[in-house]
Amino acid sequence: MGDVHPALPESAAIDGDGVLMLGGCRITDLVERFGTPLYVFDRASILERLSTCVTALGPNGSLHYACKAYLATWLLKLLRQAGAGIDVCSSSELAIAIAGGIEPQHIRLHGNNKSGPLLAEAIARCIGAIVVDGLAELQEVISCARGLRLRASILLRLNPGIEAHTHRYLQTGILDSKFGIPVTTGDARLAVGNALAAPDAVELLGYHAHIGTQILELEPYELLMQTLLSFAKEVYAETGYTPSQLSPGGGVGITYTDETPPSLASWIGALREQVERAGMGGSLHLSVELGRAIIGTAGTAIYTTGTVKRVGDIRTFVSLDGGMADNIRPALYGARYAAIAGTKMHAPNTQTVTLAGPYCESGDLLVAGVDMPNLDPGDLVVLPAAGAYCLPMSSNYNGALRPAVVVVDNGSAALVQRRQTLQDLLALDV
Ligand code: LLP
């Protein structure tokens, strides 16, 4: 993590004028060229996180980047370079992954309501694994594979009934969830039986589970691994079937303000330790699906300050030129972000402000109650850790145009996604 702020990339620095630099580029220069709101990704930071993860997993493991966190073709090139695969959860994500040159065997398909045509495409393309989310879907995969005279590689997504300490909307492993096949109700056992009874149509690679996101402790993962491994042992005792692959999903948290997540290497170490303890080391392949932990802190959002409004002694609102249309997370989950006065890095904090977006919603607040120096219209405000789940969840609310995206590296900046234009919006009208 960077010295400037724990949630900024390593490359973050401050120039002699007190201007924040990212990837060797002054943010004022970036804004002059590309405007605001601007999303800036640090290439070295992404490559470093990918390679840490791929190295820690070793030859008996694999990383499938969860592209729902952020997806664009420039990033697929880095994934290929790092030897990572991809986790997709829709036909569009699948199409983009393929267009970006990801080999089908490195693609894994998720979703709790995969359509027939999507399943057929995944099977026809012989993707690495379809992660089967329910008993009915399993039957559909079996009949589709038979129709195509192909054998689909599958993982069963189990619902382990585990509560991770994260926002209710971000938990996926509790029993009362739309995701996965519950272990405790007996459905998971039934699914294994059904899959093993159709060896002509499906190859059961093993078990998957995903318990949530922005998880900061190792404990829920240890519990998850124990649940998956004891399920595997029970199934073995009854049927003699041993999984060749186990996947605890993704969900490792990142630093937004002052959180201290486990390192990726220690997380992978803790997963492996559970496998060893269960006596299942050997050839068991461990596959993980990280999104946020790969891309989150590599991305930084830059906004321009507009109006400042003091409401008596209650609050000072500093309005920015972006907000819930490019980052819905504070409004949707109460997500907390740090804020940095990117053009006044040496100025002392003199006030507590609330950073508001320009959209017509009282809840359009990016950061509430943050200490800042005096901010004048035109000053740049930076939100670190904006790389995951901001742009993919962005909207055109109030006619907002989706921001431009720039990749910085070693003093150079490349525009990788242009800002949306009014013509783009009008082009949808028939
Ligand atoms: N695998 C599965 C099956 C998933 O559903 C997810 C995320 C991941 C992996 C990757 O999780 P990550 O490593 O990125 O935490 N919009 C929310 C996050 C939703 C996550 C959905 N699933 C947010 O802004 O926090």
Residues whose N, C-alpha, C, O or C-beta is under 5 A from the ligand:
A	BS01	LLP	A66 A69 H110 H210 G212 T213 Q214 G249 G250 G251 V252 E289 L290 G291 R292 A293 R329 Y389
